[in-house]
């Protein structure tokens, strides 16, 4: 978790993006996922737990659980996404 925290904070610092535009829609930086850091385990094959952090183009972070169907984890006031993910995975 400490290595994840270090990597995610570095990615968030570098994440500044301009709005992206497709033929159908314009995506603001907070809607863009510029990096995704994922955790899986504890099994090496067919891991039962999947979780991670999305780094958005505005530098904001969003924790989630799941792999194909990601469930965003709500961060209470004053708590960062890494702490929310840590609490969801280890219960503290």
Secondary structure, 3 states (H helix, E strand, C coil): CHHHHHHHHHHHHCCCCCCEECCCCEECHHHCEEEEEEEEECCCCCCCEEEEEEEECCCCEEEEECCCCCEECCCCCCCCHHHHHHHHHHCC
